[in-house]
Amino acid sequence: MDLIFGTSWKSSVLSLIAGIALYFQQVGTTFPTTAGEWGTAIVSALIFAWGRITKDGDQTGVAKV
């Protein structure tokens, strides 16, 4: 997992799951077509990015974005 997500893989996986769950709950499995759906897609991507940047409490090193 370290090769894919870096040293903070737990927060990365959790944020990926949260972003996907939010998108599917709001939009479903379709590609976004309206402004609201695109907004949901952007917020979901930001949730993943935020979790990717943050670190687990017991990890060291530079965040890999």
Buried (B, 14 or more C-beta within 10 A) or exposed (E): EEEEBBBBBBBBBBBBEBBEEBBEEBBEEEEBEEEEBEEBBEEBEEBBEEBBBEBEEEEEEEBEE
